[in-house]
Amino acid sequence: MNGKISSRRFQQAHIVGLLGLLVMVAIAACTELMSIEDEQLPDELLLEPAEAVLGIGRTLQLQATFLNAQGDSVPGSVDSWTSSDSAIVSVNDGGVVIAISVGTAEITATAKKGKGHGRDDPPGQLKKKSRIIVPPDTVASVDVIPSSVNLVVGGTLQLEAVVRDAEGNVLEGRFVTWSSSDSQVAAVDDDGVVTASAPGRAVITATSEGKQGTTAVVVIGVQQVAIWPASVTIEPGVRVQFYAAVLWSDGEAVCDTTGAAHDTSVMFNLTDYPAACDSAIALLDR
C-alpha cells in the first residue's frame, strides 16, 4: 500500500515538475519574443539633412530614419510634417520642402515612439527638426535682349534685361540700371528704352548687383538723297515717275519710287526699275 502511494506521489511530483518546466520555457519564449518585438520598435528619429540652404523656388526631399534602442535601423513612418513658417518654406505630406521666400524656417517631423516608459504605457512621440535657410539668390549673369540693334536716327526700341543665377534660372524683380557708352549716338532711359540720336555706334549696358550685360547699337542716318530724273519737263496730261536714291551713313545706298507727278498712286514699271535706280544712285556723291 505504501509503495503505491509513494509511486503515485512520485508521478504527481514528476507532472508538477514538467508543468513548471513548461511554464518556464513559455515565459522564456515570451520574453524572447517581446525582446525581439522591442528591437523592431522605433526609439529614435533622425532627419536629414539637419540643415540646408535652399534657393527660392527650389525643392528638397527630407529623409527620415528610425532607430531602435540598440541604435539599429528599424521600419517607421512619419505621421506629420510641419513648417514653422510656411510663407518661407512649405512642406508636403511626403517631406518635400519648397523654398518660397527669403528667410529661415524649421521643418518638424513627428512620429510615434515604439513604447512609453512602461510596457503598458501608450506610445510616446518622436520629433526631429531640419533648419532650412532661404537666402537671396545671387545674380550670376545679365543678358540684354536683343543682343544687337540697328536703328535709324529718331528711332526707339525697348530693351529687356534677363537676370539669372548661377544655375541659369531667371531671377525676377531684380533692380537693373542702364547706361550708354555714347548717349550722343544712342541714349537709354531708366526703363531700358533706347533712342537713336545721331549716326554712329554705342554700347548699351544693363547692370544688376555688379553683373553686366551689353548690346551693340548701330544708328544710321540719311547722308545724301538724289532724285532721278534730276530735271524734267512735264507736258499737260503726262505722268512722270521719279526715283529717289538714299545714301545712309553706314554706306548703304537704296532706291525707291517717289510716286508720279500729280498722281502718287501710280506704280513704277518693274521693267524699268533696276536701270532707273542705277541712274538715281549714280547721282549720289560717294
Buried (B, 14 or more C-beta within 10 A) or exposed (E): EEEEEEEEEEEEEEEEEEEEEEEEEEEEEEEEEEEEEBBEBBBBBBBEEEEBBBBBBBEBEBEBBBBBBEEEEBEBEBEEBEBBBEEBBBBEEEBEBBBBEEBBBBBBBBBBBBBEEEEEEEEEEBBBBBBBBBEEBEBBBBBBEEEEBBBEBEBEBEBEBBBBBEEEBEBEEBEBEBBBBBEEBBBBEEEBEBBBBEBBEBBBBBBBBEBBBBBBBBBBBEBBEBBBEEEEEEEEEEEBBBBBBBBBBBEEBEBEBBBBBEEEEBEBEEEEBEEBBEBBBEBBEE
